[in-house]
Structure formats: C-alpha cells, structure tokens
Amino acid sequence: MTVPGIAYTELYVEDAHKYAAQLRDDWGFTLSEPAQDAPGTSQVLAHQGSIRVLLTSAVETEHPVAAWVRRHGDGVAVIALRHADGVAAASAAERALEAGGGCLDGAGTVSGFGDLALRFVGPEDLLPGGELPGEGALLSLDHVAIVVPGGQLAPSVDWAVRGLGFREIFREYVEVGDQAMDSRVVQSPCGTVTFTLLEPDTSRASGQIDGFLEAHGGAGVQHVAYATESITAAVRELAGRGVAFLSTPGAYYEALESRLGPTAIPVPELRDTNVLVDRDHGGQLFQIFARSTHPRRTFFLELVERRGAGTFGTANIKALYEAVERERATADS
C-alpha cells in the first residue's frame, strides 16, 4: 500500500478565523474559504507551498468539534492521507480498521492514536475547495510528532506497520537529567509521510512528555514540522513577522565542528539563528522549534531543512528536548 502524502491536517480550534489570521500574519499562509463548511462548523483553509491546513470551529457548543476543543484545546484532530483513487483510500481505511483502528464516521475516517483521527482520501476528496497555490518560506510538511501514553509506543508502532503499511526507520531513547522519553519514527513506503511517535518513561521523573499528556488530555499531536529551502532565511523572515523561536546555549555551537566536522550552513549563521544541526548516513539535518503560543503549551511548529538526511540525528533529539525543558522552566518561573 502506497501513501502518496498528507493531503491536509485539520485543526479543531475555538475560533477558526482568529487562528487563521495568526497563521497568515505570523507564518505567511494564504487564506481562503472552503467551497462549503462542514455542517455545524465554520472553516478556513490556510495554504503555503504544498501545505494545506483546514481550520474548523464549531458554531454550537454541543457540536463534537466543540467537545474535542474543550477536552484538548486547539490542536490537530485529523490527518488526511492522500491515496491514488477512491478505491485505494477505501482499501487503506479497511486495513487500518482490521488492524485495530476505530471507525469514526463510516466514510474513511479512523481513530489512530487516542482522539487523533486519520482520514483516507482520494483525489476527489483532496481538499475542501480544491487545490490552491500558496507561496512563502514553508514548502511542505516534513513530519508530525505524536505523543502516546507510557507503555503505548510499541503497540502504536505495531498498528502503524500493520494498519498503515508503514515501516520503522529510526528509534532513540533520550535521557535528560532524571527525565527520559522513548521515540520511534515510522514512515510510509514511499517516504512521503513520517510520524515521530513519543512516549514518556514513566519509571523516571515527570517531564515534558508527561506534561503534554496531562494538559492535552491523552495522546495527540505535539508538533508539526514544515520543510523549508533555507532554514536560516526562514527563521529571519518569520522572526520579523513576530514568530519566536527557542534559543540554544552558545556551548552547543562551540562543540559542533569537533562533533560533525564541516556543516553545510556556517556555524556563525547557525548560532545567530539558534538553528540545530545533526547528520545521519545520508547527510545533514537542520531544525528549530518555534515557541508555543498555545494556552496549554501542548502544540507548536518546527522548521526543518534537509541536506541529504532522510531520518533524524541523535544529538538533535536531545538538544530539542532540552530546549523545550528550558522554555518550560522559564514559563513556570
């Protein structure tokens, strides 16, 4: 089974138009109205590059979207997986159900990880309102990071393999002080859909992954990473729009050359923009987290630039975890 890509992510939010305005003003998205709102909702489409984000809010307090937002806050509720045709989409949905996914609407939407739904769509259902052009610093969706409760990582990976036809491409156990998390990355056969699955080590001190599960109310999307052609240029452009990014200690950059050798982006430029760099067998990977603006601090965006790297780097995962911990400590102080 081949999954050509993510057609769109759908966020359930308290106010779709307010959230859309933030994506437009801060992140450079172009906005449009869907051809028709889903019943009982107000919807706005945000697009940039090949990225499509459907923002949905309820118009009545008893609507299921409103109930989802009350439980989780604004966040990614649906990931739409694009297939070659309607038959392939229906077949993929059936496979996911047979592997243990829950049927949500009888129309190709399956519960996958907690309340996060996967929607299997063909070309005729790619996007409400059709394909629209979008330009900006962001090119495409690189990966989605999903947090699951302790003890659920292995079953979640197993379901992604059996139910979605994905394969595991990376795993890493990260320890920071007395906290720890386990991570495994699964990817579609053609490499266009990547899920990073995270769980806390519940035998260790409570940390940011435990905090996510408590504040979000269970499993869900912690962050979405967008690919960019030039990450340092994108950071500068977006910072000029008002986006705040997490900082990195200067000591990190002092050790870069001894750890990695020459970097595709000069170290002074990385230091100036707080961008992290790592490598895998294929090349280098550059990453940075944006500071969360979510009231519960349970969702944020990431920028990624790949210079040949197809997976993730061990050092970056730990450095990103530490960056979030510093931000949590600052916010709680």
N, C-alpha and C positions, 0 to 999 in steps of 0.2 A: 504494500500500500504506500503510495507516494503522496505526501502533503506538499503542494507547491508553495505554501506560505501562509502567513497570518493575514487574513483579509482585513480585519479591523479588531480593535479592542473596544469594548463597550463599558463605559464607566457609569455606574449609578451614583448620582450626586443629588444634593439637596436643591441646587439651583443650576440647571444646565446652562442657561445664558450667562450667568455670572462666572461659572467655571470656564466656559468657552472664551469669555473675554480675557481671562487670565492667560490662557494658552495663546491667544492672539497677541496680547500686549507683551508678555514676558518671553514667550518661546517662538514667536514668529509664525504661528499657524494661521492659515486662511480658514475662514468660517463660511458655512453655507447651511441652508435648511434642507433637511431630508424631503423627499417628494411627499411623504405623508408620515406624520407622527404615529408611533405605535399607540393603540388605544389606551387612554387614560394617562398619557405621558406628554411631556414637552421635550423635544430633541433638537440637538445642534450637532452638525458634523464639522470636525476640525481636521484639516489635512495639510501635509507638508511632505515633499518628496513622495515616496510610496507609502507613507504612514497615514493611516486613517483611524481617527478616534471618534467614536459615537458617544455623545454625552446625553444621558437620559435622566430626567427627573419626573417624579410623579405629580399629577395635578390634584390628586385626592390622597388624604392621609392614610386610607385603608388599602391603597394600591400595593401590590407586592414589592415594587421598587422602593416605595417609602419605608416599608418594613425592613428591607435589606439595608437601607441607609441608616435607619435607627439602630440597627444591630452593629453594623460595621463602620459607619461613617462613609464619606465619599470614597470610592475605590473601584478597581477593576472587577466587574461582575461577570463579564463574558469575554472569552477569546474566540473569535470566529476563525476557523481553519478552512482555508480555501482548497477546493478539490477541482479536478478536471471537468466534471459534469455532475449533474444531479444524482445520477446512479452511483457514482463513486462516493459522493457525500453521504448518501443514504447507507451504503455498504459500510463506510467508515463509522457512522453512528451506531450501526448494529453491532459491529465488532467491539466498540467501546462499551456498549451495554452488556454484551455477553461476557466481557472481562470483569464486570462488576460496577460499571458506572450506573448512576441513577437516571431514569428518564424524567425529564423536567416538563416537556411540552408536547411530546409526540411529533415534533417537527424538526428533528435533528439536533436538539439541544440536550446535552448530557451533563450531569454533575460529575466533576472530575476530582477536585481537591477541595474538600469542605464545600462551602457555598459558591466556589468559583465554577462557572459553567463553561463548557466547550460547545460551540455551535459549529456544525459541519455544513458548509455551504458550497454550492456550485456557482458557475459564472452568473446564472440568473439571479442569485441572491448575494452577490459580492458586497454590495453596499447600498443602503437606502439612498436613493438619489443618483446612483450611478457613479462611474469613475470620474474623478475631478483632478485637474492639475494642481500641484502645490509646489512652491519653491521656498528655499530657506536653507539654514545651516544643517538641518537634520535630513538625512537621506532615507533611512529605513529603520525598521525595528530589528535590533540585534538579538536581544533575548529578554525573557520575562523571568523574574525571580519569585518563587513561590515558597512560602513558609508553611510547614506542616508540623503538627504536634510531635513531641518526643515519642519515638517508637513507631512513627508512621512513615519514615523516609523509605525504608526498604519496600513496604507494600506499595507506596506511591510510585516508586521506580518500576516495580514489577507491573503495575497497572499501565504505566506509560508504555512499557515494552510490549505487553500482551494486547492491551486495548487500543493503543495508538500506532503500534508498529515502530516506535522509536527505538533508539539504541543508546546505551550509556557511553559517554565519551570522556568523562572526567569525574574524579572524586577527590575530595580533600577534607581532612579533619583539621579544624583550626582551634588553637588554644591561645587565649589572650588572658594572662593573669590566671585567676581561678575560674574563668568562664570558658566555655567551649561550644562549638557547633560543628555539625557534620553537613557536608554538602555533596551532592551528586548532580551531574549535568546529563540530561537526556536530549536527544536531537532526532529530528525526522531523517529518514534515509537520504533525502536529497540535501540535507544540511540547511534548509531554509527556516526551520522552526526549532528554537532552542529554549528549553526550560531549565533553569537552575533551581533545584529543589534543596531546601534548607530545613534542618531540624535542630533544636537545642539539645545539648547533652544534659539531661535532667539530673544526672548524678553530680553535676558541677553547680557553681553559683549561678543564680539567675542573671541573665544578660539581655541583650537587645532582642534576641530571637524569642525568648520567653516573654519579654515586654510586648513584642508585636502580637503574639497570640492572645495575650490578656487584653490589650487595648483594642485589637481588631475583632475579638470575639471568635477566635478559631483560625483555621487555615485560610490563606489568601495571598494575594499578590503584594509583595513588599515593595518591589520597584520594577520599572520598565526601562530598559536600556535602548537608546537610539544611536544608530551609527552615523558618523559624520566623516567628511572627507579630510578635514583639518581640525583636530580637536582643540588645538590652542587658539586658532582663529575663532572657532565656535564659542569657546569659553569667553573670549574677549567680547565678542558680539553680544552674547546672551547676558553677560555681566553688565554691559552697557544698557541693556533693556531692564535690568533690575533683578536678574536671577542671581542668587547667592550660592556659591559652591563651598564644599567642605575644604578646610585647609589641611596642609601636610607639613609636619615638622621639617626644618631645614636639614636635620641629620639624615633624613631619608635620602636626600639628593647627594649628600656627601659620599654615600656608600654605593651609589649607582654604578659608576664605571668599574669598580672592583667586582661588583656582583654580576653585571650584564655585559660589560665591555661597551663599545660604541653604541649609542642609541640613534635611531632614525630621526628623532627630534632632539636638538641640542639640549643638554641638561639645564643650562640657564633659562631657556624658554619653558621647560617643564616646571622648573622651580617658580618662575614668575606667574604661572597659571595654576599651580598646585596639581598638575596632572601626574598620575602614577604610570609607571611603565613596567612591563614584565615580558616574558617570552615563553613560547612553547617550541615544539620541534619545527614549526613552520615559519616562525617569525616573531615579531614584536606586537604587543598589545598595549594600548594607552587607554586609561579610564579615569573618570572623575564622577563623584556623586554630587548632585545638587542638594542643597539644604531643604529638608522637608518643610512645606508650608501647611501641611495637614494638621488640623487641630489636635488629632491624636498622635501625630508623628508616625503614622503607620504606612505612609506611601510617599515615594519620591521618585525622581527621574535620574537617569545616569547617561553620560555621554561615553561613547566608545569609538576608538579609531583602531582598525586592524591593519597592520603592515605584515601580512602573511600569517599571523597567528590564527589558528582555527578553533582553539579551545581557550583555556584560561591559565593564568600563572599563579603558582602557589603564594608567592610573596605579595602579589596584588590583593589576593583574597584577604590575607591577614591585615594588610595596610588599610584596606577599605573598611574592614570590621573595626579596626582601631579608630579610624576617622569618625565613624558613626558613634562609637563609645565616647569620644571626646565631645562630640556635639551633644549627646545625651547628658553628659556631665555638666556642660555649660548651661543647657536649657533647664536642668533641675536645680542649679545653684541659685 
